[in-house]
Amino acid sequence: MEQLLEQGSSCREPISKHLGDGIYELRANSKQGQLRVLFFFGPDVLQITVLHAVVKKRKKADPADIKLAKRRRALIQDKVVKVNVPRIDS
């Protein structure tokens, strides 16, 4: 997460991957498997909003997970859902 905060959208594999249409995945490994956290940058400047998290079971990201993340992002951008923004001091 520190590298993502420092590098923003320029953070690349193996830490982060752009899945298309402004949706990214943060990658981490755990005992349960490969964790994937889907997020986007925004809606405010210098803000990362987590949309969905999964334990990855297959090689590629599941299109259903990406679709869900896009729907949630749209709700946030349309101000249907309010985002609570905790501040992280570096």
Secondary structure, DSSP 8 states (H G I E B T S, - for coil): -HHHHHHGGG--TTTEEEEETTEEEEEEEETTEEEEEEEEE-SSTT-EEEEEEEEE-SSS--HHHHHHHHHHHHHHHTTSS---------
